Amino acid sequence: MLRGLATHKAMRLYHRTPRTAAAAIEGLLLLLVTGTVHAGDEPGRQLYLRYCAACHGRDARGDGPVAPALGEKPTDLTRIAAAHEGTFPMEDVIAAIDGRRTVRAHGVSEMPVWGEVFGGDTGTSAQQLAARRTVRLIAEYLRSVQTGSRASP
């Protein structure tokens, strides 16, 4: 019922302002693809599902519904620790998610610069702190889904 109502509203917006409608439809599709987030889920998982699962997949294996449309296959995020001798590199993961300090030496990355998206460069110090917290929660969630290695802090 709610999905039909949301689709109807998105289509009404399409006829008024195409850009707004396109963004509304894209957001609606992303929500439908990534699924419902339940109130009992941990905050990092909720954020991961909202911002990362479209490309990296619900299980963080790089097989999200958007992945086939990308030029490069998204990383299997469950194997980060395994690729680093069994230790989860928390600060490196935070820097990679944030993206503002990451050097993109081998071409342009298709991953958004989440530090900018979350408002880490602009706004009040409280907004900047919230942006850092959001990135950290996602990184902590990724540490919790590591396979085949110990995911030490």
Buried (B, 14 or more C-beta within 10 A) or exposed (E): EEEEEBBEEBEEBBEEEEEEBEEBBEEBBBBEEBEEBEEEBEBBBBBBBBBBBBBBBBBBBBBBBBBEEEEEEBBBBBBBBBEBEEBBBBEEBBBBBBBEEBEEEEEEEEBBBBBBEBBBEEEEEEEBEBBBEBBBBBBBBBBBBBBEBEBEE
